Amino acid sequence: MTQPMTTEQFEKVVQQVVAAVEPWMIANGILAASAIGSTPMGDESVSWTKVDEQHGVDYTWPDSTSHFDPLSTYRSGNLELAVGFEPDGNGNPTSQILKDGVPFASFQPAADFGQTKELVGIIRGREGGRKMFSNTDPLPPQYAEMTIARLSDRIPGHRFRNAACVVVKDDDIESMLRHGKAQVELRGL
């Protein structure tokens, strides 16, 4: 006759099962890679203050021009970031995060934007530069509390199919700014 498991024994078995299946779940896009056990670097307590809003602001790229309406600037401590919106070819919003007037991170509509109102932004900063994190890379602690997905799960056929991306609602400025702040820290901007 076998004895029933203690709670401690049961928890140990559960931990072993999770440890065994987690790599497979991450590799298959079922579970997003995250910095398990880490805490965000104070991002939850960071507050942003809107300091400016402009309409009809243009930014000229080498081969095109973005028309931001609105372009809102926010400050947290010494960091000032702007969030600019413009419609894509389908009329859905896209956004750029700017520092010192220069875009450095973007969000584009998920394939199911019409139903979800979600935008996705690629997570860069692997090795301190512009390299993207893949959906199987462990992510920096700044992303521990954010919704993360594999880019091709949110935009099927995207050329960066295995890139990790942040998923935000189109009106969630706070999460866009958290992503922008993380990118500034990771990329030394």
C-alpha positions in Angstrom: 0.0 0.0 0.0 1.4 3.4 -1.0 1.3 6.4 1.3 -0.3 9.7 0.0 2.1 12.4 -0.9 2.8 15.3 1.4 2.2 18.8 0.1 6.0 19.3 -0.1 6.5 16.1 -2.1 3.7 17.1 -4.5 5.2 20.6 -5.0 8.5 19.1 -5.8 6.9 16.8 -8.5 5.1 19.8 -10.0 8.4 21.8 -10.2 10.1 18.8 -11.9 7.3 18.5 -14.5 7.3 22.3 -15.2 11.1 22.3 -15.5 10.9 19.3 -18.0 8.2 20.8 -20.3 9.0 24.5 -20.1 11.7 24.5 -22.8 9.4 22.6 -25.2 6.5 25.1 -24.5 8.8 28.1 -25.1 10.2 26.6 -28.3 6.7 26.0 -29.6 5.4 29.4 -28.7 3.0 28.1 -26.1 4.8 30.0 -23.3 6.8 33.2 -23.7 10.3 33.2 -22.4 10.6 35.5 -19.4 13.0 36.4 -16.7 11.5 34.0 -14.2 12.1 34.9 -10.6 13.2 38.5 -11.5 11.4 41.7 -10.8 11.0 44.6 -13.1 13.6 47.3 -12.5 11.3 49.6 -10.7 9.1 50.1 -13.7 5.9 49.4 -11.8 6.6 52.4 -9.6 7.8 54.7 -12.4 5.3 57.5 -13.1 5.1 59.4 -16.4 4.0 62.9 -16.7 2.7 64.3 -20.0 4.7 67.4 -20.7 3.7 68.2 -24.3 1.3 67.2 -27.1 1.6 68.3 -30.7 -0.4 67.5 -33.8 0.7 67.1 -37.4 4.4 66.5 -36.6 6.5 65.1 -39.5 9.6 62.9 -39.2 11.6 62.3 -42.4 13.1 58.9 -42.9 15.6 58.3 -45.7 12.8 57.0 -48.0 9.6 58.2 -46.5 7.9 60.6 -44.0 5.9 59.7 -40.9 3.1 62.1 -40.0 2.4 61.9 -36.2 -0.9 63.0 -34.9 -0.7 63.2 -32.0 2.9 63.2 -30.8 2.9 63.3 -27.0 5.9 63.8 -24.8 6.2 62.2 -21.4 8.8 62.6 -18.6 9.9 60.3 -15.9 12.8 61.5 -13.8 15.5 62.6 -16.3 14.1 60.5 -19.1 11.8 62.2 -21.7 10.2 60.0 -24.4 7.6 60.8 -27.0 4.9 58.5 -28.4 3.7 59.3 -31.9 0.8 57.7 -33.7 0.0 57.5 -37.4 -2.3 55.2 -39.4 -0.9 52.3 -41.4 -2.2 51.5 -44.9 -5.3 49.9 -43.5 -6.2 52.8 -41.2 -5.0 51.0 -38.1 -2.7 52.9 -35.7 1.0 52.4 -35.6 3.2 54.1 -33.1 6.8 55.2 -32.7 8.7 55.9 -29.5 11.1 58.8 -29.9 14.0 60.1 -27.8 15.4 63.5 -28.5 13.2 63.6 -31.6 14.5 60.4 -33.1 12.4 57.2 -33.4 14.0 54.1 -31.9 11.1 51.6 -31.2 7.9 51.0 -33.0 4.6 49.2 -32.5 2.5 47.9 -35.4 -1.0 46.4 -35.4 -1.4 42.6 -34.7 -3.1 40.7 -37.4 -6.2 40.5 -35.4 -6.2 44.2 -34.5 -9.8 44.7 -35.5 -10.9 42.3 -32.7 -8.1 42.8 -30.1 -7.0 46.4 -30.6 -3.4 45.1 -29.9 -0.1 46.4 -31.2 3.2 44.6 -31.1 6.7 46.0 -30.7 9.9 44.0 -31.3 12.2 43.6 -28.3 15.7 44.6 -29.3 18.8 45.1 -27.1 20.3 41.6 -27.1 24.0 42.0 -26.4 23.5 45.7 -25.8 22.7 46.7 -29.4 19.9 46.5 -32.0 19.9 42.7 -32.1 16.4 41.2 -31.5 15.6 38.8 -28.7 14.1 35.6 -30.1 11.0 34.1 -28.4 13.3 31.4 -26.8 15.9 33.9 -25.3 15.6 34.7 -21.7 14.4 38.3 -21.5 15.8 41.1 -19.4 14.0 41.8 -16.1 12.4 45.0 -17.5 10.0 42.7 -19.4 9.0 40.4 -16.6 5.6 42.0 -16.1 4.8 42.7 -19.8 2.8 40.5 -22.2 5.3 38.9 -24.5 4.6 36.8 -27.7 6.4 35.4 -30.7 6.0 37.9 -33.5 4.8 35.4 -36.1 2.0 34.3 -33.7 0.7 37.9 -33.7 1.6 38.8 -37.4 1.7 35.6 -39.4 4.3 35.6 -42.2 6.4 38.5 -40.6 10.0 38.3 -41.8 11.2 38.3 -38.2 9.0 35.3 -37.3 10.8 34.2 -34.1 11.4 37.6 -32.7 10.1 38.3 -29.2 7.6 41.1 -29.1 5.7 43.2 -26.5 1.9 43.1 -26.9 0.0 46.2 -25.8 -3.5 47.7 -26.3 -3.5 50.6 -28.8 -4.4 53.0 -25.9 -1.9 51.6 -23.3 0.6 54.5 -23.4 2.1 53.4 -20.1 3.2 50.0 -21.5 4.6 51.6 -24.6 6.7 54.0 -22.4 7.8 51.0 -20.3 9.0 49.3 -23.5 10.7 52.5 -24.6 12.4 52.9 -21.2 13.6 49.3 -21.4 15.0 49.9 -24.9 16.9 53.0 -23.7 18.4 51.0 -20.9 19.2 47.9 -22.9 20.6 49.7 -26.0 22.4 52.5 -24.2 20.3 55.2 -26.0 
